[in-house]
């Protein structure tokens, strides 16, 4: 849709196609401000014949994914994390960041241990058996 009103649903709501708003701007700063001054931030497209200039613009955008001269989820390598910012997508799926979302940290504070052992990973087998088996560290959840 060409030049829709700023408050119209096609502009104010998150778009998943098949139509998208195409909005005019007078300066690049105005375009970046319009793109980043919103509640959503899943994806953004940058179209340019100059790849370095496109990168400079993309660095200013606050979205989870920026597409260069395309707008297609198939263009994203599935090993890369996928998700948005602001109220668009919570967390990340795929990639290392997506995997880390399913993990948790466990800190073992052992002040009397030698320095190299103070940050040693916990032994899950000993923890599950409690203090009598040499475990006894507390875990929250599983």
Secondary structure, 3 states (H helix, E strand, C coil): CECCCCCCHHHHCCCCCCCCCECCCCCHHHHHHHHHCCCCCCEEEECCCCHHHHHHHHHHCCCCEEEECCCCHHHCCCCCCECCCCCCCCCCECHHHHHHCCCCCCCCCCCCCCHHHCCCCCCHHHHHHCHHHCCCCCCCCC
